[in-house]
Amino acid sequence: MSVLIGKVPVDPPLILAPMAGVTDRDFRLIIRRIGGVGVVTMEFISSRALVGGYPKTLELMEFCEEERPLSIQIYGSDVDTMVEAARTVEQLGPDICDINMGCPANKVLAGCAGAALMGDLKLAEKMVGSVRKAISIPLTVKFRLGLNDTCRNYIELGKICEANGAAAVAMHARTAKQMFRGDAEWPEIARLKEALSIPVFGNGDVRAPEDALRMMAETGCDGVMIGRGATKNPWLFQQIAARMEGSSVTEPTVADRRDLILTHFQRVAEREEGRFALHKLRKFTGWYTHGLPHGRKLRQRINELPDVESFLRAVEEFFEEILEEAA
Ligand SMILES: Cc1cc2nc3c(=O)[nH]c(=O)nc-3n(C[C@H](O)[C@H](O)[C@H](O)COP(=O)(O)O)c2cc1C
């Protein structure tokens, strides 16, 4: 089962959602190596920072061949800056460029970027059309249902994207005001799919393989985009792909989990500096140990550990303990 975004095959039709502070190159590679993912997306990139050539931003944008197909998401409110940023993105050579019109964070909204564009469809239209003309790789747009319940204009925005040359859209089926509250409203994904001819990727609350199959069956969407579900279970894409092929789903063993966590954490430790590395490791430990025996004890313990070395030792000991208990 495969979907085309422009000429890029998305096979299987599953996309790793952009997540700031999460979908960095280490995490993208982990997901890609496990398999079952059609496209991986970079965390969002500020068009202003990109055009300004900030070293930290350029560093965030490094990727390797093994990650392909890869999408780079940019955000901003100024059309000329977005055009220039998209041109720079294209030069870096990703497969897809995505525009963020769904971010509800105040910092982004205050700059009239992200979901704020859903409150100014004229600007959104100009942005999609201008960026489209500036680049030759496929352009996609990710948005929400609207700004709030009184402004649910996702069908209008979807049509604008389609008319201005977007190759596909992804919709997180909540309003910006909702942030992550309540349930994602999948029936709205079905409505968007009905209204458009370009591929529609449904997004929101896919946590298990059955959720992805159910979303596709209930909404008719062309593919599924997954964010948080992949942080708690990086095997999720592989499991969904297996279900799509009619194969049975295999659960990772405790040893698989240990290997994945330690490989990921070694990379973070090599790449990031002390405090930042510790912050990232704590965040991922919370997700990765979700549902494991004694996970809570480890999560409490790591809050007190002063450095990366003791952190890694604690994680190793934690797994030794559960593997011994299971033996
Ligand atoms: C930590 C975090 C960071 C996120 N960063 C971005 C981002 O950079 N760009 C974006 O379009 N959406 C971002 N999102 C939203 C996700 O891409 C996705 O739309 C949302 O989490 C709903 O999907 P899910 O239920 O599969 O997680 C972020 C979500 C989370 C939890």
The ligand as a MOL file (V3000), in Angstrom:
LIG
                    3D

  0  0  0     0  0            999 V3000
M  V30 BEGIN CTAB
M  V30 COUNTS 31 33 0 0 0
M  V30 BEGIN ATOM
M  V30 1 C 6.3970 17.5270 21.8750 0
M  V30 2 C 5.6170 17.8740 20.6410 0
M  V30 3 C 6.1530 18.7170 19.6890 0
M  V30 4 C 5.4280 19.0420 18.5370 0
M  V30 5 N 6.0110 19.8260 17.5730 0
M  V30 6 C 5.3640 20.0530 16.3940 0
M  V30 7 C 6.0110 20.7320 15.3260 0
M  V30 8 O 7.1850 21.1130 15.4190 0
M  V30 9 N 5.2750 20.9350 14.1910 0
M  V30 10 C 3.9850 20.4960 14.0490 0
M  V30 11 O 3.3860 20.6880 12.9950 0
M  V30 12 N 3.3770 19.8180 15.0340 0
M  V30 13 C 4.0370 19.5770 16.1870 0
M  V30 14 N 3.4440 18.8180 17.1640 0
M  V30 15 C 2.1150 18.2350 16.9060 0
M  V30 16 C 2.2660 16.8320 16.2940 0
M  V30 17 O 2.9230 16.8750 15.0480 0
M  V30 18 C 0.8910 16.1560 16.1090 0
M  V30 19 O 0.1140 16.9370 15.2460 0
M  V30 20 C 0.1380 16.0100 17.4450 0
M  V30 21 O 0.9980 15.5280 18.4540 0
M  V30 22 C -1.0810 15.0730 17.3030 0
M  V30 23 O -0.6820 13.8080 16.8560 0
M  V30 24 P -0.4830 12.5480 17.8720 0
M  V30 25 O -1.7600 12.3730 18.6250 0
M  V30 26 O -0.1440 11.4000 16.9630 0
M  V30 27 O 0.6410 12.9440 18.7980 0
M  V30 28 C 4.1360 18.5090 18.3240 0
M  V30 29 C 3.5920 17.6550 19.2970 0
M  V30 30 C 4.3050 17.3300 20.4300 0
M  V30 31 C 3.7130 16.3890 21.4450 0
M  V30 END ATOM
M  V30 BEGIN BOND
M  V30 1 1 1 2
M  V30 2 1 2 3
M  V30 3 2 2 30
M  V30 4 2 3 4
M  V30 5 1 4 5
M  V30 6 1 4 28
M  V30 7 2 5 6
M  V30 8 1 6 7
M  V30 9 1 6 13
M  V30 10 2 7 8
M  V30 11 1 7 9
M  V30 12 1 9 10
M  V30 13 2 10 11
M  V30 14 1 10 12
M  V30 15 2 12 13
M  V30 16 1 13 14
M  V30 17 1 14 15
M  V30 18 1 14 28
M  V30 19 1 15 16
M  V30 20 1 16 17
M  V30 21 1 16 18
M  V30 22 1 18 19
M  V30 23 1 18 20
M  V30 24 1 20 21
M  V30 25 1 20 22
M  V30 26 1 22 23
M  V30 27 1 23 24
M  V30 28 2 24 25
M  V30 29 1 24 26
M  V30 30 1 24 27
M  V30 31 2 28 29
M  V30 32 1 29 30
M  V30 33 1 30 31
M  V30 END BOND
M  V30 END CTAB
M  END
